[in-house]
């Protein structure tokens, strides 16, 4: 009886305990744990809301900065492309458009970590675009050179010269300005010189050759002319000039591609320098002394190893008798030679002879081909040189000095 009563009391205690879920803590501890749980829940909710707000605002700022960086290089590429658009070649423009799109897509896909390097590259491209401007010239076609009967022997090519009006020359008799006699002409400087390929046996040759150069800021475009000469290639003698076309860049808007078609005009010589020569004739020994004193040109850039030398030849009845070269002298604004060359004319009369002076530019330390600066011709048959030649004949055994224009 006693054991059954104890079992009955134990079962009743378990049921009451499971129904009421009583814990061995006081009410103060329970309320404290509940308060801490609520505080942690509010803190977690606050952190979650702050992270969501930060993510939204940070994404908008990143997209704005990325768009600014992506748009800046495209503007720079557009500016550079407009300065190079004088070419007029469709394939070149398509390649530039594709490269521009690829550049923009690559910058759009790049991460926010490349913002600093991208901005630096944009600044460098802007500075290069401001300091430099590129000129692109494409020679497309020449039409109607000769008749169909002379097609087989025709070998045309185009020679281009980019010329800049550097300064005003001294007053010489053989070179005067078109506005009036006695005014000092303009000295031209050849900035760039190009040559297309030779097309054999064609009256309407197609070239498609493209040339480009970087223009400096100090060379103003309204002082620059593009001279294009159409010539016939001759391996054994001088090339025959059919005609020329002159394009003043200052009168054209070359920021956009232009296609020009001009008629060939009569070729004219340009003054690129001046030469101070002395002439002296010795009738007893039939000798002619030619003295090269000074050469004045326009310096476009300072070259440490640049040098000038002259080649002086004597011709009689269009046959070259002999020639001599001067020593190479460092190139400067006024190059001083002070050299006298002597030629023997014992078998030929003086009135049938003429003198040709060619000035070349070479390099002392580098092995580069020589560059022709200009030429001049002296003789009795040359009307512009009659004064100097007549003074030499009147003043026998006396050197007569005079400035002459160097032409190209």
Residue, then its C-alpha position, 0 to 999 in steps of 0.5 A: x500500500x505504501x509503495x503504490x501511493x508513492x508511485x502515484x505521487x511521482x506520476x502526478x508530479x511529472x504531469x504537473x511539471x510537464x504541463x506547467x513547464x516550470x524552470x528552476x530560475x527566478x522571474x528576474x533572471x527570466x525577464x533579463x534574458x528576454x530583454x537581452x534577446x530583444x536588444x540583440x534582435x533590434x541590433x541585428x535588424x539595424x545592421x541589416x538595414x544599414x548594409x542595405x542602404x550602404x549597398x544602394x548608395x555605393x552602387x549608384x556612386x560607382x556607376x556614376x564614376x564609371x560612366x564618367x571615366x568611360x565617356x572621357x576616353x571616347x571623347x578623346x578618341x573622337x578628337x584624335x580621330x577628327x584630327x586624323x580624318x584628312x585621309x578620306x580612306x573608308x577602311x581606315x575610318x571603319x577600323x577606327x570606329x571598331x577600335x573605339x567601340x572595343x575601347x568603350x566596351x572594355x572600359x565599361x566591363x572593367x572594375x572600380x579598381x581601375x578608376x585611378x589608372x583610367x583617369x591618369x590615362x585619360x589625362x595623358x591622352x588629353x595632353x597628347x591630343x592638345x600638344x600634337x595634331x596628326x595630318x594624313x594625306x592619301x593620294x588616290x588617282x591621277x587622270x589624263x596624263x598623256x595620250x593612249x599612244x604613249x601609254x607603254x612608256x609612261x611611268x608616273x609617280x607623285x612627289x609630295x612636299x609639306x612646305x612652311x613659310x619660315x621667314x623672309x629672305x634677303x633682296x636678290x635680283x633673281x628672286x622677287x615677290x610676285x607683287x613687285x620687283x625688288x621686294x624680299x621673297x618668302x623662304x620656304x622650308x620642306x617639313x616633310x617629303x614623300x613619294x608614291x610608288x611608280x605605276x607603269x604603263x597607265x594614263x590614269x594611275x591608281x595609287x592609294x598611298x597614304x602618308x601621315x606626320x605629326x604637326x608641331x604647335x609652333x607651325x601655324x596651318x595658314x603658313x603651310x602648303x602641300x605641294x604635289x608634283x606628278x612626275x615621269x620616272x626616268x632611271x638614267x636622267x632627271x624625272x620629267x615633271x608633268x605638273x603640280x598642285x598646291x593646297x594651302x592648308x590654312x584655307x581648308x577645314x581639315x578637321x574632317x575628311x576632305x576629297x580634293x580634285x584639282x587640275x595640274x598647273x605649270x610647275x614653279x620653283x620655290x625659294x628655300x634658301x640663299x647662297x653667296x657666291x663669288x665668280x672669277x675668270x682667268x683668261x690666260x689659263x682659261x680657268x674659272x674660280x667659283x667661291x662658296x662663301x655662305x648658305x642661308x636656310x631656315x632651321x625647322x629643328x636643331x640637329x646636333x650632327x646635321x651638316x651641309x655640303x655643296x656640289x658644284x658642276x660645270x656644264x657645256x652644251x648640256x654635257x657635264x664637264x666636271x664637278x667638285x664637292x665642298x667639305x661638310x660644315x655644321x648646319x646652322x641658320x647661316x652656314x659659312x664655307x669660305x671655299x674656292x673651287x677651280x675649273x679648267x675650261x681650256x677646250x670650251x668657250x666660256x659663253x657656252x658654259x653654265x654653273x650648277x650648284x646643289x646644296x645637300x644636307x647630310x649627317x656626320x654620325x648617323x648613316x642616313x641618305x643625303x637630302x637635297x635642299x635646293x639648286x641654282x644655275x648660273x650662266x649667260x643663257x640664264x636671263x636671271x643670272x646675266x648681271x652677275x655673269x656680265x660683271x664677272x666678264x667685265x672685271x677679269x681676274x677680280x672676284x665678284x660676289x653676289x647673293x643667289x636664290x636657292x630653289x627647289 
